[in-house]
Amino acid sequence: MGNFGLHIVTWNVATAEPPDDVSSLLHLNSPKGADLYVIGLQEVNTGPLRIVFDSVFDDPWSHCLMTSLAPRQYIKVASIRMQGLLLLVFSKLKHVPFIRDIRATYTRTGIFRYWGNKGGLSVRMSFYGHTLCFLNCHLAAHMQYALERVDEFEYIMDTQTFDCKKTPKVIDHRLVFWFGDLNFRIQDHGIHFVRSCISSQNYNLLWSKDQLNVMKDKEELLQQFEEGPLEFQPTYKFDLNSDTYDSSSKKRKPAWTDRILWRLRPKDASQDAQEEKRVDADIGKVKQMEEDEEYPLKIRQDLYTSNMEYSISDHKPVIGVFTLELRKMYETPLVQLQPEGDWSADIDAMVVYSPLQPFKASTWDWIGLYKVGFTSVLDYITYTWVKDDEVAFNEELIQVKKMKEIPVRGGDCVLCYFSSHLNCIIGMSEPFKVHGSKVAIEEGLMPEKLSEFDRAEQVRN
C-alpha cells in the first residue's frame, strides 16, 4: 500500500486575471508536496479577444499554474475548457507513465442546455490502475433554484460518457470527485443571523439550512457523495479586493457555494450479498468486485478550507487536501526508452525503445524530446513518429533514428513516448545531456542556424 497526496482547488475567479503568486493556493511551501493537483475554475474570462488569444496560446490561468509547478517537477497531464469553465490536472513527473486512459468531456446546462456558461467538465484517468474521475461544475445561481441545481447535476452525470469499456460513465469510476461553484445557498435564516454566526465562527448553526445538506436528505444520488465539515466561513459573496461580504444594495446573503465532495465506489459488506451478486450480476461486475478486494483503495481528507488571502474575485477559493492509500496494480511503465550514444545537433540522433508490457500501439504514436522542467505533453522541443525511419524491429527492440531539430545550445533533456490510443505518456527516459553544437558555436550561433526552440530560448535569456 502506498500513500499519494491529492490537492484540489475550486475557484470562481469572476473573469479576473491570475494573481502574481499562487504559492498559498497550491501550498507550494508545504514540506510534503502533492502527487496530483486538480484545479477547477469557473467564470474564466471569455471576452472575444481573450477567446481568440486563448485559442492560439495557453490561457493566463493555465500558463500561471504551469510555470509555478513546472520548476517543482510537475507537468500538466490533462485539461479541458468550456467557455468560462476550466479543469486542469497536474502530476509529479515520476507518476506520469502510470497515468493512463486519459479522457475528457463536457456538458452544457446553460440556456436551453445549449449555452456553456453553466455545466460540467470531466477528466477521467487510470492512476496506477485505479480509475479516478474529476468533475468540475458551475450550476444554476440564485436562492430559489435548488431543485434545478440538483436536476443539472443529475443530467451531467447521466449524459457524460467516456470511450472506456469499463468506465463509460462518471458513476462507474472507483473514485469520483465533484467540485465547483455548485451555487447552493443558506435558506430560511436571515442575513443578519447568518453574518452573526460567521462573525462568531458558529458555522454549525448554519449547516442544517445549507441547501446541499437539505437536498442530500432527499436525493439518493447526492447521498452517495461525502463532504468534510464546513468549518470555514462561507466563500460567497465578497466585495472585490476585500474580505467584506456584499455591501452593495443587493446585500446578497453569504453562502457556501464553492464545494468539494467525493464518492468512493461502494462494495458489498456481507458475504451473502457477494454470493447473490455472483449469481445475478454479469461477469464484468464480479471481476470488478474481486479487483476491488485485491487492490484496495482508501481515501482520507486531511484539509477542507477556504483561502481568504485572495480577493480578486467575489468568491474565495476552496481547497481540499486528500491522501489516497492504494495498492498499485502495476509498477512498470509500458515502454522503456533511452538515447543511443551522444546527442547533439551535429549528428543524427538515435532513440532505442522496447515495450515492457503488451499495449495497443498506433502509427500515431510518437516520441518527443523535452527540456527538463517541461510544462505539458505539448511542450516538446522536437518529436518523431514511432513508425518513421525505423532501422530495426523485433519483439524486443525497436530503434528510431534521425530525430531532427535538436537544440544547438544543448541542455538537460528527457525522451517521452506518447500513446495516441491511451492519450498519455507511457514511457520516459532518465534525464540526459544534449551537447551544444560545435558547428553552431564556430559560426557564432547565428539566428538563421538556430531552431525555433533555440530562438525562443535566446529571447527568454
FIMARLO-719788 format. One record per residue (C-alpha): residue number from 1; residue in three letters; x, y, z. Coordinates in steps of 0.5 Angstrom, whole numbers. Example, Ala and Ser with C-alpha at 12.3 -4.5 7.8 and 13.67 -1.06 7.14 Angstrom:
- 1; Ala; 25; -9; 16
- 2; Ser; 27; -2; 14
END
This chain:
- 1; Met; 0; 0; 0
- 2; Gly; 3; 7; -2
- 3; Asn; 0; 14; 0
- 4; Phe; -1; 19; -5
- 5; Gly; -3; 27; -4
- 6; Leu; -8; 30; -8
- 7; His; -9; 37; -8
- 8; Ile; -16; 40; -10
- 9; Val; -18; 47; -12
- 10; Thr; -24; 50; -14
- 11; Trp; -25; 58; -15
- 12; Asn; -30; 62; -19
- 13; Val; -25; 67; -21
- 14; Ala; -30; 72; -24
- 15; Thr; -26; 74; -30
- 16; Ala; -20; 76; -26
- 17; Glu; -13; 75; -29
- 18; Pro; -9; 70; -24
- 19; Pro; -5; 73; -18
- 20; Asp; 2; 74; -18
- 21; Asp; 3; 69; -13
- 22; Val; 0; 62; -13
- 23; Ser; 4; 59; -7
- 24; Ser; -1; 60; -2
- 25; Leu; -7; 57; -6
- 26; Leu; -2; 51; -8
- 27; His; 1; 50; -1
- 28; Leu; 8; 50; -5
- 29; Asn; 12; 52; 1
- 30; Ser; 9; 45; 5
- 31; Pro; 14; 40; 7
- 32; Lys; 10; 35; 3
- 33; Gly; 8; 37; -4
- 34; Ala; 2; 34; -7
- 35; Asp; 3; 28; -12
- 36; Leu; -3; 31; -16
- 37; Tyr; -6; 38; -17
- 38; Val; -13; 38; -19
- 39; Ile; -15; 46; -21
- 40; Gly; -23; 47; -23
- 41; Leu; -24; 54; -24
- 42; Gln; -31; 58; -26
- 43; Glu; -32; 64; -30
- 44; Val; -25; 65; -33
- 45; Asn; -25; 71; -38
- 46; Thr; -29; 69; -44
- 47; Gly; -29; 76; -48
- 48; Pro; -28; 76; -55
- 49; Leu; -21; 78; -55
- 50; Arg; -19; 73; -50
- 51; Ile; -22; 67; -53
- 52; Val; -18; 69; -60
- 53; Phe; -12; 69; -56
- 54; Asp; -13; 63; -52
- 55; Ser; -14; 59; -58
- 56; Val; -7; 60; -60
- 57; Phe; -3; 61; -53
- 58; Asp; -4; 58; -46
- 59; Asp; -10; 62; -43
- 60; Pro; -7; 66; -37
- 61; Trp; -9; 61; -31
- 62; Ser; -6; 55; -35
- 63; His; 0; 59; -36
- 64; Cys; 1; 62; -29
- 65; Leu; 0; 55; -26
- 66; Met; 4; 51; -31
- 67; Thr; 10; 56; -29
- 68; Ser; 9; 55; -22
- 69; Leu; 9; 48; -22
- 70; Ala; 14; 46; -27
- 71; Pro; 20; 48; -23
- 72; Arg; 18; 43; -18
- 73; Gln; 18; 37; -23
- 74; Tyr; 10; 37; -24
- 75; Ile; 7; 37; -31
- 76; Lys; 0; 38; -34
- 77; Val; -3; 32; -36
- 78; Ala; -10; 34; -38
- 79; Ser; -14; 40; -39
- 80; Ile; -21; 42; -42
- 81; Arg; -25; 48; -42
- 82; Met; -32; 50; -44
- 83; Gln; -33; 58; -44
- 84; Gly; -31; 60; -37
- 85; Leu; -30; 53; -34
- 86; Leu; -23; 51; -34
- 87; Leu; -21; 44; -31
- 88; Leu; -13; 42; -30
- 89; Val; -10; 36; -28
- 90; Phe; -2; 36; -26
- 91; Ser; 2; 31; -24
- 92; Lys; 9; 30; -21
- 93; Leu; 14; 27; -26
- 94; Lys; 15; 21; -23
- 95; His; 8; 19; -24
- 96; Val; 7; 21; -31
- 97; Pro; 8; 14; -34
- 98; Phe; 3; 11; -29
- 99; Ile; -3; 15; -31
- 100; Arg; -7; 12; -37
- 101; Asp; -13; 12; -41
- 102; Ile; -14; 20; -40
- 103; Arg; -21; 22; -43
- 104; Ala; -24; 29; -42
- 105; Thr; -31; 31; -44
- 106; Tyr; -36; 37; -42
- 107; Thr; -44; 38; -41
- 108; Arg; -47; 45; -42
- 109; Thr; -53; 46; -38
- 110; Gly; -54; 54; -40
- 111; Ile; -60; 57; -43
- 112; Phe; -64; 51; -46
- 113; Arg; -58; 47; -45
- 114; Tyr; -54; 50; -51
- 115; Trp; -50; 55; -47
- 116; Gly; -44; 53; -44
- 117; Asn; -43; 59; -39
- 118; Lys; -46; 53; -34
- 119; Gly; -45; 46; -34
- 120; Gly; -39; 41; -32
- 121; Leu; -32; 39; -34
- 122; Ser; -30; 32; -33
- 123; Val; -23; 29; -33
- 124; Arg; -22; 21; -32
- 125; Met; -16; 17; -32
- 126; Ser; -13; 11; -29
- 127; Phe; -8; 12; -23
- 128; Tyr; -3; 6; -22
- 129; Gly; -9; 2; -25
- 130; His; -15; 6; -20
- 131; Thr; -20; 9; -24
- 132; Leu; -21; 17; -22
- 133; Cys; -26; 22; -25
- 134; Phe; -26; 29; -23
- 135; Leu; -32; 33; -25
- 136; Asn; -32; 41; -24
- 137; Cys; -39; 44; -24
- 138; His; -42; 51; -25
- 139; Leu; -49; 50; -23
- 140; Ala; -55; 55; -23
- 141; Ala; -55; 61; -19
- 142; His; -60; 64; -14
- 143; Met; -63; 62; -8
- 144; Gln; -70; 59; -11
- 145; Tyr; -66; 54; -16
- 146; Ala; -64; 49; -11
- 147; Leu; -68; 44; -15
- 148; Glu; -65; 46; -21
- 149; Arg; -58; 45; -19
- 150; Val; -60; 38; -17
- 151; Asp; -63; 37; -24
- 152; Glu; -57; 40; -27
- 153; Phe; -52; 35; -23
- 154; Glu; -56; 29; -25
- 155; Tyr; -57; 31; -32
- 156; Ile; -49; 32; -32
- 157; Met; -48; 25; -29
- 158; Asp; -53; 22; -34
- 159; Thr; -50; 24; -40
- 160; Gln; -43; 25; -40
- 161; Thr; -40; 19; -43
- 162; Phe; -32; 16; -44
- 163; Asp; -29; 12; -49
- 164; Cys; -27; 7; -44
- 165; Lys; -30; 0; -44
- 166; Lys; -30; -1; -36
- 167; Thr; -32; 6; -34
- 168; Pro; -36; 9; -39
- 169; Lys; -40; 14; -34
- 170; Val; -38; 18; -29
- 171; Ile; -41; 14; -23
- 172; Asp; -37; 8; -26
- 173; His; -31; 10; -23
- 174; Arg; -27; 8; -17
- 175; Leu; -27; 15; -14
- 176; Val; -30; 21; -16
- 177; Phe; -29; 28; -14
- 178; Trp; -35; 33; -15
- 179; Phe; -33; 40; -14
- 180; Gly; -34; 47; -17
- 181; Asp; -39; 53; -16
- 182; Leu; -45; 49; -14
- 183; Asn; -49; 55; -12
- 184; Phe; -52; 52; -6
- 185; Arg; -55; 58; -1
- 186; Ile; -57; 58; 6
- 187; Gln; -64; 58; 6
- 188; Asp; -69; 61; 12
- 189; His; -64; 64; 16
- 190; Gly; -64; 72; 15
- 191; Ile; -58; 76; 13
- 192; His; -56; 79; 20
- 193; Phe; -57; 72; 23
- 194; Val; -52; 69; 18
- 195; Arg; -47; 74; 19
- 196; Ser; -47; 74; 26
- 197; Cys; -46; 66; 26
- 198; Ile; -40; 68; 21
- 199; Ser; -37; 73; 26
- 200; Ser; -37; 69; 32
- 201; Gln; -35; 63; 28
- 202; Asn; -41; 59; 30
- 203; Tyr; -42; 56; 23
- 204; Asn; -45; 49; 25
- 205; Leu; -51; 53; 27
- 206; Leu; -52; 54; 19
- 207; Trp; -51; 47; 17
- 208; Ser; -58; 45; 17
- 209; Lys; -60; 50; 13
- 210; Asp; -55; 49; 7
- 211; Gln; -59; 47; 1
- 212; Leu; -54; 42; -1
- 213; Asn; -54; 39; 6
- 214; Val; -62; 39; 6
- 215; Met; -62; 36; -1
- 216; Lys; -58; 30; 1
- 217; Asp; -63; 28; 5
- 218; Lys; -68; 28; -1
- 219; Glu; -64; 26; -7
- 220; Glu; -61; 19; -7
- 221; Leu; -55; 21; -12
- 222; Leu; -53; 26; -7
- 223; Gln; -53; 21; -1
- 224; Gln; -47; 17; -5
- 225; Phe; -42; 23; -4
- 226; Glu; -39; 25; 2
- 227; Glu; -36; 32; 4
- 228; Gly; -32; 34; 10
- 229; Pro; -35; 39; 15
- 230; Leu; -36; 46; 13
- 231; Glu; -31; 49; 19
- 232; Phe; -29; 55; 14
- 233; Gln; -33; 62; 13
- 234; Pro; -38; 62; 7
- 235; Thr; -34; 64; 1
- 236; Tyr; -39; 68; -3
- 237; Lys; -40; 74; -4
- 238; Phe; -35; 79; -2
- 239; Asp; -33; 86; -5
- 240; Leu; -28; 86; -10
- 241; Asn; -21; 87; -7
- 242; Ser; -23; 86; 1
- 243; Asp; -25; 81; 6
- 244; Thr; -32; 85; 7
- 245; Tyr; -39; 81; 5
- 246; Asp; -43; 84; 0
- 247; Ser; -44; 91; 2
- 248; Ser; -48; 93; -5
- 249; Ser; -55; 95; -5
- 250; Lys; -57; 88; -6
- 251; Lys; -53; 85; 0
- 252; Arg; -53; 78; -2
- 253; Lys; -53; 73; 4
- 254; Pro; -47; 69; 5
- 255; Ala; -46; 62; 3
- 256; Trp; -42; 56; 2
- 257; Thr; -43; 56; -6
- 258; Asp; -36; 53; -7
- 259; Arg; -35; 46; -5
- 260; Ile; -31; 39; -6
- 261; Leu; -34; 33; -5
- 262; Trp; -32; 25; -7
- 263; Arg; -35; 19; -8
- 264; Leu; -32; 12; -7
- 265; Arg; -35; 6; -10
- 266; Pro; -39; 2; -5
- 267; Lys; -37; -5; -4
- 268; Asp; -42; -11; -1
- 269; Ala; -41; -11; 6
- 270; Ser; -44; -18; 7
- 271; Gln; -42; -25; 4
- 272; Asp; -49; -27; 3
- 273; Ala; -49; -20; -2
- 274; Gln; -43; -22; -5
- 275; Glu; -45; -29; -7
- 276; Glu; -52; -26; -9
- 277; Lys; -48; -21; -14
- 278; Arg; -44; -27; -16
- 279; Val; -50; -31; -19
- 280; Asp; -54; -25; -21
- 281; Ala; -49; -20; -24
- 282; Asp; -45; -20; -30
- 283; Ile; -38; -23; -30
- 284; Gly; -36; -16; -31
- 285; Lys; -39; -14; -24
- 286; Val; -36; -20; -21
- 287; Lys; -29; -18; -24
- 288; Gln; -29; -11; -21
- 289; Met; -31; -13; -14
- 290; Glu; -25; -18; -14
- 291; Glu; -21; -13; -17
- 292; Asp; -23; -8; -11
- 293; Glu; -21; -13; -6
- 294; Glu; -15; -15; -9
- 295; Tyr; -13; -8; -10
- 296; Pro; -16; -4; -4
- 297; Leu; -17; 4; -5
- 298; Lys; -18; 8; 2
- 299; Ile; -19; 16; 2
- 300; Arg; -17; 21; 8
- 301; Gln; -19; 28; 8
- 302; Asp; -13; 32; 11
- 303; Leu; -16; 39; 10
- 304; Tyr; -22; 43; 8
- 305; Thr; -22; 50; 8
- 306; Ser; -22; 57; 4
- 307; Asn; -16; 61; 3
- 308; Met; -18; 69; 5
- 309; Glu; -12; 71; 2
- 310; Tyr; -14; 72; -5
- 311; Ser; -19; 78; -6
- 312; Ile; -19; 79; -14
- 313; Ser; -26; 75; -14
- 314; Asp; -32; 76; -11
- 315; His; -31; 68; -9
- 316; Lys; -26; 66; -4
- 317; Pro; -22; 59; -7
- 318; Val; -23; 53; -3
- 319; Ile; -18; 48; -2
- 320; Gly; -19; 40; -1
- 321; Val; -13; 36; 1
- 322; Phe; -13; 29; 1
- 323; Thr; -9; 22; 2
- 324; Leu; -10; 16; -3
- 325; Glu; -8; 10; 0
- 326; Leu; -8; 5; -5
- 327; Arg; -4; -2; -8
- 328; Lys; -1; -1; -15
- 329; Met; -4; -5; -20
- 330; Tyr; 2; -4; -24
- 331; Glu; 9; -1; -22
- 332; Thr; 13; -2; -29
- 333; Pro; 12; 3; -35
- 334; Leu; 9; 0; -42
- 335; Val; 15; 3; -45
- 336; Gln; 23; 3; -44
- 337; Leu; 27; 8; -48
- 338; Gln; 34; 12; -48
- 339; Pro; 38; 16; -52
- 340; Glu; 43; 12; -56
- 341; Gly; 50; 15; -56
- 342; Asp; 52; 22; -55
- 343; Trp; 47; 27; -58
- 344; Ser; 48; 34; -61
- 345; Ala; 45; 38; -67
- 346; Asp; 52; 36; -71
- 347; Ile; 50; 29; -71
- 348; Asp; 44; 24; -73
- 349; Ala; 40; 23; -66
- 350; Met; 38; 16; -64
- 351; Val; 33; 13; -60
- 352; Val; 32; 6; -57
- 353; Tyr; 26; 4; -54
- 354; Ser; 23; -3; -52
- 355; Pro; 16; -5; -50
- 356; Leu; 16; -8; -43
- 357; Gln; 9; -10; -43
- 358; Pro; 3; -11; -49
- 359; Phe; 0; -5; -51
- 360; Lys; -4; -2; -57
- 361; Ala; 1; 1; -61
- 362; Ser; -1; 6; -67
- 363; Thr; 2; 9; -73
- 364; Trp; 0; 16; -69
- 365; Asp; 5; 14; -63
- 366; Trp; 11; 19; -62
- 367; Ile; 17; 20; -58
- 368; Gly; 18; 27; -56
- 369; Leu; 25; 31; -54
- 370; Tyr; 23; 35; -48
- 371; Lys; 28; 40; -44
- 372; Val; 28; 38; -36
- 373; Gly; 23; 42; -33
- 374; Phe; 18; 42; -39
- 375; Thr; 10; 44; -37
- 376; Ser; 6; 39; -41
- 377; Val; 6; 34; -46
- 378; Leu; 6; 39; -52
- 379; Asp; 12; 43; -49
- 380; Tyr; 17; 39; -53
- 381; Ile; 23; 41; -57
- 382; Thr; 22; 36; -63
- 383; Tyr; 19; 29; -64
- 384; Thr; 19; 24; -69
- 385; Trp; 13; 19; -71
- 386; Val; 15; 12; -68
- 387; Lys; 14; 9; -75
- 388; Asp; 18; 14; -78
- 389; Asp; 26; 12; -80
- 390; Glu; 26; 5; -76
- 391; Val; 32; 2; -77
- 392; Ala; 31; -5; -74
- 393; Phe; 24; -8; -71
- 394; Asn; 23; -14; -67
- 395; Glu; 20; -17; -61
- 396; Glu; 25; -14; -56
- 397; Leu; 28; -8; -59
- 398; Ile; 26; -2; -64
- 399; Gln; 30; 4; -66
- 400; Val; 28; 10; -69
- 401; Lys; 34; 15; -72
- 402; Lys; 34; 22; -74
- 403; Met; 30; 26; -69
- 404; Lys; 31; 33; -72
- 405; Glu; 31; 40; -70
- 406; Ile; 36; 38; -64
- 407; Pro; 37; 45; -60
- 408; Val; 44; 47; -62
- 409; Arg; 45; 50; -55
- 410; Gly; 44; 43; -52
- 411; Gly; 42; 42; -44
- 412; Asp; 39; 37; -40
- 413; Cys; 33; 33; -43
- 414; Val; 29; 27; -43
- 415; Leu; 25; 23; -48
- 416; Cys; 18; 21; -47
- 417; Tyr; 14; 16; -51
- 418; Phe; 6; 18; -52
- 419; Ser; 1; 13; -54
- 420; Ser; -5; 16; -58
- 421; His; -9; 10; -56
- 422; Leu; -8; 12; -49
- 423; Asn; -8; 19; -50
- 424; Cys; -2; 20; -45
- 425; Ile; 6; 19; -44
- 426; Ile; 7; 11; -43
- 427; Gly; 15; 11; -42
- 428; Met; 20; 16; -40
- 429; Ser; 28; 16; -40
- 430; Glu; 32; 18; -35
- 431; Pro; 35; 26; -36
- 432; Phe; 41; 26; -41
- 433; Lys; 46; 31; -43
- 434; Val; 45; 34; -50
- 435; His; 51; 37; -52
- 436; Gly; 52; 44; -55
- 437; Ser; 53; 44; -63
- 438; Lys; 60; 46; -64
- 439; Val; 59; 48; -71
- 440; Ala; 54; 53; -69
- 441; Ile; 59; 55; -64
- 442; Glu; 64; 56; -69
- 443; Glu; 59; 60; -73
- 444; Gly; 57; 65; -67
- 445; Leu; 50; 62; -66
- 446; Met; 48; 66; -72
- 447; Pro; 40; 67; -71
- 448; Glu; 39; 63; -78
- 449; Lys; 42; 57; -75
- 450; Leu; 38; 56; -69
- 451; Ser; 32; 52; -69
- 452; Glu; 25; 56; -67
- 453; Phe; 26; 53; -60
- 454; Asp; 33; 56; -59
- 455; Arg; 31; 63; -62
- 456; Ala; 26; 63; -56
- 457; Glu; 31; 61; -51
- 458; Gln; 35; 67; -54
- 459; Val; 29; 71; -53
- 460; Arg; 28; 69; -45
- 461; Asn; 35; 69; -44
END
